[in-house]
Amino acid sequence: MKRVLLKLSGEALAGEKKIGFDEATVMEVAKQVKTIVEDGVEVGVVIGGGNFWRGRTSETIDRTKADQIGMLATVMNSIYVSEIFRFVGMKTQVLTPFECGSFTKLFSKDRANKYFGKGMVVFFAGGTGHPYFSTDMGAALRAVEIEAEIILAAKAIDGVYDSDPRKNPDAKKYQTLPMTEVVEKQLGVMDLAAAVLCMQNKIPMKVFGLNEKDSIVQAVQGNLTGTIVTVE
C-alpha cells in the first residue's frame, strides 16, 4: 500500500477509562504507525470524538451547536495524538476545514499532498466542517480527496457483525462483506452517506479491533482477523 486513511475510534483511544485519553493505548498506536511509515506507507488519520462528545450527547441544545462541539472534540484528539506520534519520532501536521488560529492548518488537497511528500503523518480533524455529518463522512471524504487506497477502521469492536455482539452473544462476524450490503442492511459499519460515498468512489475498508496485538500493522500487511468491506 502507498497511501492509507486510518480511522481511529475516539472510544477505543480512551481504553478502559471510556473517556479522555489512555496514553498507553495511544503510544501503542503511535509505534505501529511509525512501523508502517518507515515501510514507506503514507498515512492520513481521522479520529472520532466519542471519548469526549457526540452530536447526539445532549437533547437540550441545538443540533448544529452539538455537532460543532463534536468537531472541536476531534481537533483536541488529533492534536493530542499527533504529539504522541511526534514523541516516538514521526513528523505530523493537523489540518482542519475551518480556521483554528495557530493550532492547525487549513485543509486543502494540495497542502495534504505537500505534507505527505515530506514524510509527515497528516491528521484530518474537524470532520467535514459542517453539522449533520459524522466523522465517518469526514473519513470517507478525505480518503476520496487524498486518493487513499483503503480506509483502515480501528474500532473498539473487532469487525463487522450482523447484530451488536455486546448485546447478542450469538452475533455473527463477517470475514468479507460488500459495501452494498452494508448500505442495504444498515449494518452500522459507518453512516449510510459515508458508505455510499466509499461505494461510489471504490474505496474499500478494513474493520478491526484496535486493541488486538499489532492490529494496524497486520491490517496493512494483509494479515487481518477483522472484516474486509469490498466495493467491487
ROVEXTOR-11934 format. One record per residue (C-alpha): residue number from 1; residue in three letters; x, y, z. Coordinates in Angstrom, 3 decimals. Layout:
% ROVEXTOR-11934
<atom><nr>NUM</nr><rest>ALA</rest><x>X</x><y>Y</y><z>Z</z></atom>
...
***
This chain:
% ROVEXTOR-11934
<atom><nr>1</nr><rest>MET</rest><x>0.000</x><y>0.000</y><z>0.000</z></atom>
<atom><nr>2</nr><rest>LYS</rest><x>1.175</x><y>3.501</y><z>-0.835</z></atom>
<atom><nr>3</nr><rest>ARG</rest><x>-1.377</x><y>5.667</y><z>0.987</z></atom>
<atom><nr>4</nr><rest>VAL</rest><x>-3.998</x><y>4.748</y><z>3.588</z></atom>
<atom><nr>5</nr><rest>LEU</rest><x>-6.570</x><y>6.596</y><z>5.687</z></atom>
<atom><nr>6</nr><rest>LEU</rest><x>-6.564</x><y>5.376</y><z>9.292</z></atom>
<atom><nr>7</nr><rest>LYS</rest><x>-9.862</x><y>5.981</y><z>11.104</z></atom>
<atom><nr>8</nr><rest>LEU</rest><x>-9.454</x><y>5.745</y><z>14.864</z></atom>
<atom><nr>9</nr><rest>SER</rest><x>-12.353</x><y>5.421</y><z>17.263</z></atom>
<atom><nr>10</nr><rest>GLY</rest><x>-12.276</x><y>8.034</y><z>20.000</z></atom>
<atom><nr>11</nr><rest>GLU</rest><x>-13.734</x><y>5.488</y><z>22.425</z></atom>
<atom><nr>12</nr><rest>ALA</rest><x>-11.016</x><y>2.985</y><z>21.556</z></atom>
<atom><nr>13</nr><rest>LEU</rest><x>-8.321</x><y>5.575</y><z>22.329</z></atom>
<atom><nr>14</nr><rest>ALA</rest><x>-9.868</x><y>6.072</y><z>25.772</z></atom>
<atom><nr>15</nr><rest>GLY</rest><x>-9.160</x><y>2.425</y><z>26.663</z></atom>
<atom><nr>16</nr><rest>GLU</rest><x>-10.816</x><y>1.071</y><z>29.784</z></atom>
<atom><nr>17</nr><rest>LYS</rest><x>-11.498</x><y>4.587</y><z>31.062</z></atom>
<atom><nr>18</nr><rest>LYS</rest><x>-14.100</x><y>5.093</y><z>28.289</z></atom>
<atom><nr>19</nr><rest>ILE</rest><x>-13.483</x><y>8.849</y><z>28.364</z></atom>
<atom><nr>20</nr><rest>GLY</rest><x>-10.498</x><y>11.081</y><z>27.656</z></atom>
<atom><nr>21</nr><rest>PHE</rest><x>-7.170</x><y>9.530</y><z>26.629</z></atom>
<atom><nr>22</nr><rest>ASP</rest><x>-5.419</x><y>6.329</y><z>27.632</z></atom>
<atom><nr>23</nr><rest>GLU</rest><x>-1.800</x><y>7.222</y><z>26.919</z></atom>
<atom><nr>24</nr><rest>ALA</rest><x>-0.589</x><y>3.612</y><z>26.817</z></atom>
<atom><nr>25</nr><rest>THR</rest><x>-3.138</x><y>2.838</y><z>24.085</z></atom>
<atom><nr>26</nr><rest>VAL</rest><x>-2.198</x><y>5.928</y><z>22.074</z></atom>
<atom><nr>27</nr><rest>MET</rest><x>1.507</x><y>5.161</y><z>22.459</z></atom>
<atom><nr>28</nr><rest>GLU</rest><x>0.948</x><y>1.661</y><z>21.069</z></atom>
<atom><nr>29</nr><rest>VAL</rest><x>-0.922</x><y>3.138</y><z>18.099</z></atom>
<atom><nr>30</nr><rest>ALA</rest><x>1.949</x><y>5.567</y><z>17.500</z></atom>
<atom><nr>31</nr><rest>LYS</rest><x>4.547</x><y>2.792</y><z>17.500</z></atom>
<atom><nr>32</nr><rest>GLN</rest><x>2.523</x><y>0.773</y><z>14.987</z></atom>
<atom><nr>33</nr><rest>VAL</rest><x>2.004</x><y>3.734</y><z>12.684</z></atom>
<atom><nr>34</nr><rest>LYS</rest><x>5.725</x><y>4.502</y><z>12.858</z></atom>
<atom><nr>35</nr><rest>THR</rest><x>6.420</x><y>0.949</y><z>11.676</z></atom>
<atom><nr>36</nr><rest>ILE</rest><x>4.252</x><y>1.297</y><z>8.571</z></atom>
<atom><nr>37</nr><rest>VAL</rest><x>5.521</x><y>4.830</y><z>7.838</z></atom>
<atom><nr>38</nr><rest>GLU</rest><x>9.086</x><y>3.516</y><z>7.938</z></atom>
<atom><nr>39</nr><rest>ASP</rest><x>7.986</x><y>0.879</y><z>5.413</z></atom>
<atom><nr>40</nr><rest>GLY</rest><x>7.051</x><y>3.699</y><z>3.025</z></atom>
<atom><nr>41</nr><rest>VAL</rest><x>3.289</x><y>3.929</y><z>3.588</z></atom>
<atom><nr>42</nr><rest>GLU</rest><x>1.772</x><y>7.426</y><z>3.640</z></atom>
<atom><nr>43</nr><rest>VAL</rest><x>-0.776</x><y>7.710</y><z>6.460</z></atom>
<atom><nr>44</nr><rest>GLY</rest><x>-3.688</x><y>10.092</y><z>6.883</z></atom>
<atom><nr>45</nr><rest>VAL</rest><x>-5.575</x><y>9.914</y><z>10.189</z></atom>
<atom><nr>46</nr><rest>VAL</rest><x>-9.149</x><y>10.763</y><z>11.168</z></atom>
<atom><nr>47</nr><rest>ILE</rest><x>-10.156</x><y>10.415</y><z>14.815</z></atom>
<atom><nr>48</nr><rest>GLY</rest><x>-13.688</x><y>10.342</y><z>16.182</z></atom>
<atom><nr>49</nr><rest>GLY</rest><x>-14.704</x><y>12.470</y><z>19.150</z></atom>
<atom><nr>50</nr><rest>GLY</rest><x>-16.770</x><y>9.952</y><z>21.099</z></atom>
<atom><nr>51</nr><rest>ASN</rest><x>-14.332</x><y>9.865</y><z>24.025</z></atom>
<atom><nr>52</nr><rest>PHE</rest><x>-15.459</x><y>13.427</y><z>24.777</z></atom>
<atom><nr>53</nr><rest>TRP</rest><x>-18.683</x><y>14.220</y><z>22.962</z></atom>
<atom><nr>54</nr><rest>ARG</rest><x>-21.076</x><y>13.109</y><z>20.268</z></atom>
<atom><nr>55</nr><rest>GLY</rest><x>-23.513</x><y>15.287</y><z>18.371</z></atom>
<atom><nr>56</nr><rest>ARG</rest><x>-26.313</x><y>13.267</y><z>19.955</z></atom>
<atom><nr>57</nr><rest>THR</rest><x>-24.935</x><y>13.608</y><z>23.508</z></atom>
<atom><nr>58</nr><rest>SER</rest><x>-27.365</x><y>16.359</y><z>24.502</z></atom>
<atom><nr>59</nr><rest>GLU</rest><x>-31.073</x><y>16.529</y><z>23.768</z></atom>
<atom><nr>60</nr><rest>THR</rest><x>-31.388</x><y>20.050</y><z>25.133</z></atom>
<atom><nr>61</nr><rest>ILE</rest><x>-29.160</x><y>22.093</y><z>22.811</z></atom>
<atom><nr>62</nr><rest>ASP</rest><x>-29.383</x><y>22.835</y><z>19.122</z></atom>
<atom><nr>63</nr><rest>ARG</rest><x>-28.096</x><y>20.008</y><z>16.899</z></atom>
<atom><nr>64</nr><rest>THR</rest><x>-25.833</x><y>22.354</y><z>14.938</z></atom>
<atom><nr>65</nr><rest>LYS</rest><x>-24.135</x><y>23.550</y><z>18.127</z></atom>
<atom><nr>66</nr><rest>ALA</rest><x>-23.877</x><y>19.984</y><z>19.428</z></atom>
<atom><nr>67</nr><rest>ASP</rest><x>-22.154</x><y>18.905</y><z>16.234</z></atom>
<atom><nr>68</nr><rest>GLN</rest><x>-19.777</x><y>21.859</y><z>16.448</z></atom>
<atom><nr>69</nr><rest>ILE</rest><x>-18.732</x><y>20.702</y><z>19.925</z></atom>
<atom><nr>70</nr><rest>GLY</rest><x>-18.117</x><y>17.254</y><z>18.441</z></atom>
<atom><nr>71</nr><rest>MET</rest><x>-15.925</x><y>18.753</y><z>15.714</z></atom>
<atom><nr>72</nr><rest>LEU</rest><x>-13.831</x><y>20.505</y><z>18.357</z></atom>
<atom><nr>73</nr><rest>ALA</rest><x>-13.513</x><y>17.214</y><z>20.243</z></atom>
<atom><nr>74</nr><rest>THR</rest><x>-11.909</x><y>15.684</y><z>17.141</z></atom>
<atom><nr>75</nr><rest>VAL</rest><x>-9.488</x><y>18.614</y><z>16.951</z></atom>
<atom><nr>76</nr><rest>MET</rest><x>-8.422</x><y>18.037</y><z>20.574</z></atom>
<atom><nr>77</nr><rest>ASN</rest><x>-7.961</x><y>14.327</y><z>19.851</z></atom>
<atom><nr>78</nr><rest>SER</rest><x>-5.883</x><y>14.986</y><z>16.748</z></atom>
<atom><nr>79</nr><rest>ILE</rest><x>-3.599</x><y>17.495</y><z>18.478</z></atom>
<atom><nr>80</nr><rest>TYR</rest><x>-3.015</x><y>15.087</y><z>21.363</z></atom>
<atom><nr>81</nr><rest>VAL</rest><x>-2.412</x><y>12.001</y><z>19.237</z></atom>
<atom><nr>82</nr><rest>SER</rest><x>-0.202</x><y>13.889</y><z>16.786</z></atom>
<atom><nr>83</nr><rest>GLU</rest><x>2.013</x><y>14.968</y><z>19.689</z></atom>
<atom><nr>84</nr><rest>ILE</rest><x>2.366</x><y>11.356</y><z>20.846</z></atom>
<atom><nr>85</nr><rest>PHE</rest><x>3.310</x><y>10.478</y><z>17.258</z></atom>
<atom><nr>86</nr><rest>ARG</rest><x>5.981</x><y>13.184</y><z>17.371</z></atom>
<atom><nr>87</nr><rest>PHE</rest><x>7.247</x><y>11.841</y><z>20.696</z></atom>
<atom><nr>88</nr><rest>VAL</rest><x>8.017</x><y>8.463</y><z>19.087</z></atom>
<atom><nr>89</nr><rest>GLY</rest><x>9.842</x><y>10.130</y><z>16.195</z></atom>
<atom><nr>90</nr><rest>MET</rest><x>7.353</x><y>10.951</y><z>13.439</z></atom>
<atom><nr>91</nr><rest>LYS</rest><x>6.625</x><y>14.259</y><z>11.740</z></atom>
<atom><nr>92</nr><rest>THR</rest><x>2.973</x><y>15.313</y><z>11.800</z></atom>
<atom><nr>93</nr><rest>GLN</rest><x>0.577</x><y>18.044</y><z>10.785</z></atom>
<atom><nr>94</nr><rest>VAL</rest><x>-3.067</x><y>18.653</y><z>11.726</z></atom>
<atom><nr>95</nr><rest>LEU</rest><x>-5.441</x><y>20.028</y><z>9.075</z></atom>
<atom><nr>96</nr><rest>THR</rest><x>-8.970</x><y>21.297</y><z>9.682</z></atom>
<atom><nr>97</nr><rest>PRO</rest><x>-11.723</x><y>22.538</y><z>7.329</z></atom>
<atom><nr>98</nr><rest>PHE</rest><x>-12.053</x><y>25.720</y><z>9.419</z></atom>
<atom><nr>99</nr><rest>GLU</rest><x>-9.560</x><y>28.151</y><z>10.945</z></atom>
<atom><nr>100</nr><rest>CYS</rest><x>-8.247</x><y>27.247</y><z>14.415</z></atom>
<atom><nr>101</nr><rest>GLY</rest><x>-5.749</x><y>30.054</y><z>14.811</z></atom>
<atom><nr>102</nr><rest>SER</rest><x>-2.223</x><y>28.681</y><z>15.105</z></atom>
<atom><nr>103</nr><rest>PHE</rest><x>-3.431</x><y>25.289</y><z>16.401</z></atom>
<atom><nr>104</nr><rest>THR</rest><x>-3.915</x><y>23.725</y><z>12.946</z></atom>
<atom><nr>105</nr><rest>LYS</rest><x>-3.524</x><y>24.443</y><z>9.242</z></atom>
<atom><nr>106</nr><rest>LEU</rest><x>-6.476</x><y>24.893</y><z>6.880</z></atom>
<atom><nr>107</nr><rest>PHE</rest><x>-7.184</x><y>21.783</y><z>4.813</z></atom>
<atom><nr>108</nr><rest>SER</rest><x>-6.563</x><y>21.589</y><z>1.094</z></atom>
<atom><nr>109</nr><rest>LYS</rest><x>-5.645</x><y>18.587</y><z>-1.031</z></atom>
<atom><nr>110</nr><rest>ASP</rest><x>-2.506</x><y>20.337</y><z>-2.260</z></atom>
<atom><nr>111</nr><rest>ARG</rest><x>-1.390</x><y>21.076</y><z>1.291</z></atom>
<atom><nr>112</nr><rest>ALA</rest><x>-2.034</x><y>17.480</y><z>2.367</z></atom>
<atom><nr>113</nr><rest>ASN</rest><x>-0.036</x><y>16.141</y><z>-0.575</z></atom>
<atom><nr>114</nr><rest>LYS</rest><x>2.813</x><y>18.522</y><z>0.250</z></atom>
<atom><nr>115</nr><rest>TYR</rest><x>2.978</x><y>17.170</y><z>3.790</z></atom>
<atom><nr>116</nr><rest>PHE</rest><x>2.786</x><y>13.567</y><z>2.593</z></atom>
<atom><nr>117</nr><rest>GLY</rest><x>5.703</x><y>14.357</y><z>0.301</z></atom>
<atom><nr>118</nr><rest>LYS</rest><x>7.688</x><y>15.443</y><z>3.348</z></atom>
<atom><nr>119</nr><rest>GLY</rest><x>7.079</x><y>12.119</y><z>5.089</z></atom>
<atom><nr>120</nr><rest>MET</rest><x>4.522</x><y>13.502</y><z>7.529</z></atom>
<atom><nr>121</nr><rest>VAL</rest><x>1.528</x><y>11.757</y><z>9.044</z></atom>
<atom><nr>122</nr><rest>VAL</rest><x>-1.403</x><y>14.070</y><z>8.278</z></atom>
<atom><nr>123</nr><rest>PHE</rest><x>-4.317</x><y>14.353</y><z>10.701</z></atom>
<atom><nr>124</nr><rest>PHE</rest><x>-7.659</x><y>15.449</y><z>9.269</z></atom>
<atom><nr>125</nr><rest>ALA</rest><x>-9.582</x><y>16.929</y><z>12.204</z></atom>
<atom><nr>126</nr><rest>GLY</rest><x>-12.900</x><y>18.764</y><z>12.426</z></atom>
<atom><nr>127</nr><rest>GLY</rest><x>-14.894</x><y>16.344</y><z>10.295</z></atom>
<atom><nr>128</nr><rest>THR</rest><x>-16.314</x><y>17.945</y><z>7.153</z></atom>
<atom><nr>129</nr><rest>GLY</rest><x>-16.644</x><y>21.285</y><z>8.961</z></atom>
<atom><nr>130</nr><rest>HIS</rest><x>-20.447</x><y>21.096</y><z>8.738</z></atom>
<atom><nr>131</nr><rest>PRO</rest><x>-23.150</x><y>19.834</y><z>11.123</z></atom>
<atom><nr>132</nr><rest>TYR</rest><x>-25.203</x><y>16.719</y><z>10.407</z></atom>
<atom><nr>133</nr><rest>PHE</rest><x>-22.141</x><y>14.868</y><z>9.078</z></atom>
<atom><nr>134</nr><rest>SER</rest><x>-20.293</x><y>12.365</y><z>11.249</z></atom>
<atom><nr>135</nr><rest>THR</rest><x>-16.560</x><y>11.679</y><z>11.361</z></atom>
<atom><nr>136</nr><rest>ASP</rest><x>-17.389</x><y>8.640</y><z>9.206</z></atom>
<atom><nr>137</nr><rest>MET</rest><x>-18.248</x><y>11.059</y><z>6.429</z></atom>
<atom><nr>138</nr><rest>GLY</rest><x>-15.149</x><y>13.096</y><z>7.243</z></atom>
<atom><nr>139</nr><rest>ALA</rest><x>-13.008</x><y>9.968</y><z>6.872</z></atom>
<atom><nr>140</nr><rest>ALA</rest><x>-14.702</x><y>8.884</y><z>3.646</z></atom>
<atom><nr>141</nr><rest>LEU</rest><x>-14.458</x><y>12.371</y><z>2.144</z></atom>
<atom><nr>142</nr><rest>ARG</rest><x>-10.767</x><y>12.783</y><z>2.993</z></atom>
<atom><nr>143</nr><rest>ALA</rest><x>-9.995</x><y>9.266</y><z>1.743</z></atom>
<atom><nr>144</nr><rest>VAL</rest><x>-11.550</x><y>10.154</y><z>-1.616</z></atom>
<atom><nr>145</nr><rest>GLU</rest><x>-9.850</x><y>13.548</y><z>-1.785</z></atom>
<atom><nr>146</nr><rest>ILE</rest><x>-6.345</x><y>12.284</y><z>-0.998</z></atom>
<atom><nr>147</nr><rest>GLU</rest><x>-6.861</x><y>9.189</y><z>-3.198</z></atom>
<atom><nr>148</nr><rest>ALA</rest><x>-6.210</x><y>6.728</y><z>-0.396</z></atom>
<atom><nr>149</nr><rest>GLU</rest><x>-6.191</x><y>3.082</y><z>-1.399</z></atom>
<atom><nr>150</nr><rest>ILE</rest><x>-8.210</x><y>1.966</y><z>1.613</z></atom>
<atom><nr>151</nr><rest>ILE</rest><x>-9.761</x><y>3.068</y><z>4.896</z></atom>
<atom><nr>152</nr><rest>LEU</rest><x>-8.392</x><y>1.216</y><z>7.927</z></atom>
<atom><nr>153</nr><rest>ALA</rest><x>-11.078</x><y>1.462</y><z>10.608</z></atom>
<atom><nr>154</nr><rest>ALA</rest><x>-9.661</x><y>0.673</y><z>14.059</z></atom>
<atom><nr>155</nr><rest>LYS</rest><x>-12.552</x><y>0.246</y><z>16.462</z></atom>
<atom><nr>156</nr><rest>ALA</rest><x>-13.355</x><y>-0.969</y><z>19.960</z></atom>
<atom><nr>157</nr><rest>ILE</rest><x>-15.067</x><y>-3.995</y><z>18.303</z></atom>
<atom><nr>158</nr><rest>ASP</rest><x>-13.021</x><y>-6.435</y><z>16.215</z></atom>
<atom><nr>159</nr><rest>GLY</rest><x>-15.015</x><y>-6.371</y><z>12.977</z></atom>
<atom><nr>160</nr><rest>VAL</rest><x>-18.485</x><y>-6.123</y><z>11.472</z></atom>
<atom><nr>161</nr><rest>TYR</rest><x>-21.285</x><y>-8.227</y><z>12.937</z></atom>
<atom><nr>162</nr><rest>ASP</rest><x>-24.853</x><y>-8.928</y><z>11.848</z></atom>
<atom><nr>163</nr><rest>SER</rest><x>-26.015</x><y>-7.574</y><z>15.226</z></atom>
<atom><nr>164</nr><rest>ASP</rest><x>-24.428</x><y>-5.920</y><z>18.251</z></atom>
<atom><nr>165</nr><rest>PRO</rest><x>-22.082</x><y>-8.533</y><z>19.815</z></atom>
<atom><nr>166</nr><rest>ARG</rest><x>-22.221</x><y>-6.665</y><z>23.124</z></atom>
<atom><nr>167</nr><rest>LYS</rest><x>-25.952</x><y>-7.376</y><z>23.289</z></atom>
<atom><nr>168</nr><rest>ASN</rest><x>-26.208</x><y>-10.626</y><z>21.301</z></atom>
<atom><nr>169</nr><rest>PRO</rest><x>-23.718</x><y>-13.399</y><z>22.198</z></atom>
<atom><nr>170</nr><rest>ASP</rest><x>-24.736</x><y>-15.243</y><z>19.012</z></atom>
<atom><nr>171</nr><rest>ALA</rest><x>-23.873</x><y>-12.336</y><z>16.712</z></atom>
<atom><nr>172</nr><rest>LYS</rest><x>-22.064</x><y>-13.470</y><z>13.563</z></atom>
<atom><nr>173</nr><rest>LYS</rest><x>-18.899</x><y>-11.708</y><z>12.401</z></atom>
<atom><nr>174</nr><rest>TYR</rest><x>-18.391</x><y>-11.187</y><z>8.685</z></atom>
<atom><nr>175</nr><rest>GLN</rest><x>-14.993</x><y>-12.024</y><z>7.188</z></atom>
<atom><nr>176</nr><rest>THR</rest><x>-15.757</x><y>-10.170</y><z>3.966</z></atom>
<atom><nr>177</nr><rest>LEU</rest><x>-18.738</x><y>-8.005</y><z>3.170</z></atom>
<atom><nr>178</nr><rest>PRO</rest><x>-19.743</x><y>-5.926</y><z>0.132</z></atom>
<atom><nr>179</nr><rest>MET</rest><x>-20.400</x><y>-2.252</y><z>0.800</z></atom>
<atom><nr>180</nr><rest>THR</rest><x>-23.764</x><y>-2.644</y><z>-0.963</z></atom>
<atom><nr>181</nr><rest>GLU</rest><x>-24.844</x><y>-4.982</y><z>1.846</z></atom>
<atom><nr>182</nr><rest>VAL</rest><x>-23.657</x><y>-2.509</y><z>4.470</z></atom>
<atom><nr>183</nr><rest>VAL</rest><x>-25.971</x><y>0.043</y><z>2.877</z></atom>
<atom><nr>184</nr><rest>GLU</rest><x>-28.919</x><y>-2.292</y><z>2.278</z></atom>
<atom><nr>185</nr><rest>LYS</rest><x>-28.875</x><y>-3.847</y><z>5.774</z></atom>
<atom><nr>186</nr><rest>GLN</rest><x>-27.746</x><y>-0.660</y><z>7.534</z></atom>
<atom><nr>187</nr><rest>LEU</rest><x>-25.144</x><y>-2.644</y><z>9.452</z></atom>
<atom><nr>188</nr><rest>GLY</rest><x>-23.684</x><y>0.385</y><z>11.209</z></atom>
<atom><nr>189</nr><rest>VAL</rest><x>-20.121</x><y>-0.006</y><z>9.914</z></atom>
<atom><nr>190</nr><rest>MET</rest><x>-20.291</x><y>3.680</y><z>9.079</z></atom>
<atom><nr>191</nr><rest>ASP</rest><x>-23.166</x><y>6.032</y><z>8.428</z></atom>
<atom><nr>192</nr><rest>LEU</rest><x>-25.059</x><y>5.491</y><z>5.194</z></atom>
<atom><nr>193</nr><rest>ALA</rest><x>-23.918</x><y>8.663</y><z>3.436</z></atom>
<atom><nr>194</nr><rest>ALA</rest><x>-20.272</x><y>7.769</y><z>4.081</z></atom>
<atom><nr>195</nr><rest>ALA</rest><x>-20.812</x><y>4.181</y><z>2.920</z></atom>
<atom><nr>196</nr><rest>VAL</rest><x>-22.398</x><y>5.381</y><z>-0.330</z></atom>
<atom><nr>197</nr><rest>LEU</rest><x>-19.510</x><y>7.790</y><z>-0.923</z></atom>
<atom><nr>198</nr><rest>CYS</rest><x>-16.989</x><y>4.954</y><z>-0.477</z></atom>
<atom><nr>199</nr><rest>MET</rest><x>-19.028</x><y>2.705</y><z>-2.749</z></atom>
<atom><nr>200</nr><rest>GLN</rest><x>-19.268</x><y>5.327</y><z>-5.493</z></atom>
<atom><nr>201</nr><rest>ASN</rest><x>-15.532</x><y>6.055</y><z>-5.370</z></atom>
<atom><nr>202</nr><rest>LYS</rest><x>-14.307</x><y>2.462</y><z>-4.947</z></atom>
<atom><nr>203</nr><rest>ILE</rest><x>-12.712</x><y>2.961</y><z>-1.532</z></atom>
<atom><nr>204</nr><rest>PRO</rest><x>-12.659</x><y>-0.381</y><z>0.346</z></atom>
<atom><nr>205</nr><rest>MET</rest><x>-12.366</x><y>-0.689</y><z>4.101</z></atom>
<atom><nr>206</nr><rest>LYS</rest><x>-10.810</x><y>-2.981</y><z>6.684</z></atom>
<atom><nr>207</nr><rest>VAL</rest><x>-12.532</x><y>-3.014</y><z>10.082</z></atom>
<atom><nr>208</nr><rest>PHE</rest><x>-10.607</x><y>-4.443</y><z>13.029</z></atom>
<atom><nr>209</nr><rest>GLY</rest><x>-10.131</x><y>-4.192</y><z>16.772</z></atom>
<atom><nr>210</nr><rest>LEU</rest><x>-7.643</x><y>-1.549</y><z>17.842</z></atom>
<atom><nr>211</nr><rest>ASN</rest><x>-6.734</x><y>-3.475</y><z>20.979</z></atom>
<atom><nr>212</nr><rest>GLU</rest><x>-5.599</x><y>-6.609</y><z>19.138</z></atom>
<atom><nr>213</nr><rest>LYS</rest><x>-1.822</x><y>-7.001</y><z>19.067</z></atom>
<atom><nr>214</nr><rest>ASP</rest><x>-0.168</x><y>-5.118</y><z>16.171</z></atom>
<atom><nr>215</nr><rest>SER</rest><x>-3.595</x><y>-4.764</y><z>14.551</z></atom>
<atom><nr>216</nr><rest>ILE</rest><x>-2.718</x><y>-1.712</y><z>12.425</z></atom>
<atom><nr>217</nr><rest>VAL</rest><x>0.497</x><y>-3.250</y><z>11.107</z></atom>
<atom><nr>218</nr><rest>GLN</rest><x>-1.302</x><y>-6.527</y><z>10.435</z></atom>
<atom><nr>219</nr><rest>ALA</rest><x>-4.074</x><y>-4.735</y><z>8.557</z></atom>
<atom><nr>220</nr><rest>VAL</rest><x>-1.562</x><y>-3.026</y><z>6.253</z></atom>
<atom><nr>221</nr><rest>GLN</rest><x>0.329</x><y>-6.275</y><z>5.692</z></atom>
<atom><nr>222</nr><rest>GLY</rest><x>-2.873</x><y>-8.167</y><z>4.861</z></atom>
<atom><nr>223</nr><rest>ASN</rest><x>-2.953</x><y>-10.343</y><z>7.988</z></atom>
<atom><nr>224</nr><rest>LEU</rest><x>-6.314</x><y>-9.351</y><z>9.372</z></atom>
<atom><nr>225</nr><rest>THR</rest><x>-8.753</x><y>-11.032</y><z>11.722</z></atom>
<atom><nr>226</nr><rest>GLY</rest><x>-11.435</x><y>-8.364</y><z>11.279</z></atom>
<atom><nr>227</nr><rest>THR</rest><x>-13.736</x><y>-7.683</y><z>8.316</z></atom>
<atom><nr>228</nr><rest>ILE</rest><x>-12.888</x><y>-6.579</y><z>4.775</z></atom>
<atom><nr>229</nr><rest>VAL</rest><x>-15.606</x><y>-4.405</y><z>3.240</z></atom>
<atom><nr>230</nr><rest>THR</rest><x>-15.338</x><y>-4.618</y><z>-0.538</z></atom>
<atom><nr>231</nr><rest>VAL</rest><x>-16.560</x><y>-2.201</y><z>-3.193</z></atom>
<atom><nr>232</nr><rest>GLU</rest><x>-16.321</x><y>-4.323</y><z>-6.338</z></atom>
***
